[in-house]
């Protein structure tokens, strides 16, 4: 992950309001339309306006778009919990699709840790429709990558 400069935590919650020019999201996520609202080591919240580019043939949000949203947030959450010189990659991802998301809605995604170890991290992302109902729940495992010169 490229260091984009300081992002200051909120003193009461340790959550970070994320100016978009300092977002820890990868370029793919920005181009996809994901907007990171807040980030901390314990919780990420983002939203996405579901447009035609995110649709399947039934004119609802494509499952792959839901997976992409969850994967970006899980990877970003894991990266916020790494030590200097470490990286992360998705090792496994599982999604339960619960309800369709109509086009034009704004979905909100919340990512929380289930496990944070030295070699792996497990994150749960819940994608919520505009009515507050869960559209999907993703559980993903992130592998911690270490610089090969550090043993």
PALOTOR-722218 format. One record per residue (C-alpha): residue number from 1; residue in one letter; x, y, z. Coordinates in steps of 0.001 Angstrom, whole numbers, plus 500000, padded with zeros to 6 digits. Last residue first. Layout:
! residues N
nr / rest / px / py / pz
NUM / A / X / Y / Z
...
//
This chain:
! residues 151
nr / rest / px / py / pz
151 / X / 512781 / 486233 / 507641
150 / X / 513149 / 490023 / 507224
149 / X / 514655 / 489853 / 503715
148 / X / 511473 / 488194 / 502351
147 / X / 509370 / 491245 / 503300
146 / X / 506308 / 489790 / 504976
145 / X / 502918 / 489075 / 503449
144 / X / 499966 / 488753 / 505835
143 / X / 497231 / 486550 / 504383
142 / X / 493695 / 487949 / 504447
141 / X / 490738 / 485675 / 505144
140 / X / 487312 / 486775 / 504024
139 / X / 483784 / 486599 / 505360
138 / X / 481170 / 488285 / 503203
137 / X / 477592 / 489087 / 504194
136 / X / 475089 / 490182 / 501571
135 / X / 471966 / 492294 / 501057
134 / X / 471498 / 493088 / 504739
133 / X / 468453 / 495245 / 505392
132 / X / 468922 / 498935 / 506213
131 / X / 466320 / 500150 / 503687
130 / X / 469112 / 501611 / 501511
129 / X / 470641 / 498148 / 501242
128 / X / 473346 / 496938 / 503602
127 / X / 476532 / 495077 / 502662
126 / X / 478010 / 493336 / 505713
125 / X / 481748 / 492739 / 505610
124 / X / 483362 / 490246 / 507965
123 / X / 487155 / 490141 / 508267
122 / X / 489614 / 487352 / 509067
121 / X / 493319 / 488168 / 509517
120 / X / 496217 / 485839 / 508868
119 / X / 499895 / 485408 / 509707
118 / X / 500353 / 487486 / 512896
117 / X / 496729 / 487178 / 513953
116 / X / 493704 / 489427 / 513723
115 / X / 490435 / 487498 / 513910
114 / X / 486747 / 488424 / 513411
113 / X / 487476 / 491989 / 512356
112 / X / 484735 / 494379 / 511162
111 / X / 483788 / 495745 / 507750
110 / X / 480597 / 497760 / 507251
109 / X / 479273 / 498351 / 503731
108 / X / 476602 / 500868 / 502811
107 / X / 474628 / 500519 / 499603
106 / X / 473273 / 503543 / 497773
105 / X / 470307 / 502655 / 495632
104 / X / 470001 / 503562 / 491956
103 / X / 469850 / 499973 / 490756
102 / X / 467962 / 497619 / 493057
101 / X / 469951 / 495523 / 495545
100 / X / 468862 / 491894 / 495703
99 / X / 468595 / 490109 / 499055
98 / X / 470586 / 487521 / 501049
97 / X / 473735 / 486732 / 499073
96 / X / 476099 / 484808 / 501342
95 / X / 479715 / 485491 / 500441
94 / X / 482895 / 483497 / 501045
93 / X / 486429 / 484768 / 500483
92 / X / 489815 / 483090 / 500818
91 / X / 493500 / 484095 / 500731
90 / X / 493085 / 487794 / 499965
89 / X / 496432 / 489564 / 499923
88 / X / 498311 / 491603 / 502497
87 / X / 501508 / 493612 / 502849
86 / X / 504115 / 494018 / 505567
85 / X / 507087 / 496397 / 505692
84 / X / 505729 / 498451 / 508584
83 / X / 503236 / 496478 / 510685
82 / X / 499805 / 495667 / 509342
81 / X / 496412 / 496512 / 510850
80 / X / 495390 / 499225 / 508379
79 / X / 496236 / 496787 / 505572
78 / X / 493705 / 494296 / 506932
77 / X / 490938 / 496891 / 506806
76 / X / 491904 / 497803 / 503239
75 / X / 491880 / 494159 / 502184
74 / X / 488488 / 493575 / 503780
73 / X / 487116 / 496780 / 502246
72 / X / 488311 / 496004 / 498742
71 / X / 487106 / 492409 / 498978
70 / X / 483640 / 493458 / 500169
69 / X / 483116 / 495936 / 497332
68 / X / 484463 / 493493 / 494741
67 / X / 482209 / 490720 / 496031
66 / X / 479145 / 492968 / 495819
65 / X / 480127 / 493916 / 492267
64 / X / 480582 / 490236 / 491444
63 / X / 477092 / 489522 / 492741
62 / X / 475713 / 492033 / 490245
61 / X / 473486 / 494778 / 491670
60 / X / 469983 / 494539 / 490193
59 / X / 468866 / 494946 / 486585
58 / X / 468165 / 491241 / 486007
57 / X / 471043 / 491005 / 483481
56 / X / 473492 / 492056 / 486208
55 / X / 474137 / 495631 / 487186
54 / X / 477233 / 497423 / 488598
53 / X / 477853 / 499582 / 485477
52 / X / 474149 / 500493 / 485519
51 / X / 474634 / 502245 / 488841
50 / X / 474730 / 501273 / 492503
49 / X / 475948 / 504241 / 494525
48 / X / 478631 / 502820 / 496778
47 / X / 479214 / 503378 / 500470
46 / X / 481989 / 502833 / 502957
45 / X / 482389 / 502067 / 506652
44 / X / 485542 / 500485 / 508056
43 / X / 485764 / 499228 / 511641
42 / X / 488343 / 497958 / 514133
41 / X / 491676 / 499348 / 512902
40 / X / 489855 / 502545 / 512014
39 / X / 488231 / 503895 / 508881
38 / X / 485407 / 506246 / 508048
37 / X / 483366 / 507228 / 504997
36 / X / 485270 / 505402 / 502265
35 / X / 483619 / 506047 / 498907
34 / X / 483547 / 503135 / 496449
33 / X / 482860 / 504218 / 492868
32 / X / 484608 / 501476 / 490894
31 / X / 487295 / 503968 / 489868
30 / X / 488024 / 504665 / 493540
29 / X / 488078 / 500969 / 494359
28 / X / 490475 / 500130 / 491514
27 / X / 492839 / 502914 / 492638
26 / X / 493388 / 501202 / 496022
25 / X / 491612 / 502608 / 499089
24 / X / 493790 / 504214 / 501793
23 / X / 491997 / 507512 / 501142
22 / X / 494074 / 510676 / 501434
21 / X / 492536 / 512662 / 498522
20 / X / 489136 / 511328 / 499566
19 / X / 489434 / 512865 / 503027
18 / X / 488841 / 509981 / 505436
17 / X / 487238 / 510592 / 508765
16 / X / 489252 / 508264 / 510949
15 / X / 487712 / 506249 / 513724
14 / X / 489652 / 506083 / 517003
13 / X / 486247 / 506609 / 518639
12 / X / 486759 / 509517 / 521038
11 / X / 489963 / 511077 / 519660
10 / X / 488858 / 510889 / 516008
9 / X / 491835 / 509525 / 514142
8 / X / 493952 / 511625 / 511766
7 / X / 494896 / 510481 / 508291
6 / X / 498513 / 511249 / 507644
5 / X / 499964 / 510927 / 504186
4 / X / 499129 / 508710 / 501217
3 / X / 501530 / 505904 / 502043
2 / X / 501290 / 503444 / 499164
1 / X / 500000 / 500000 / 500000
//
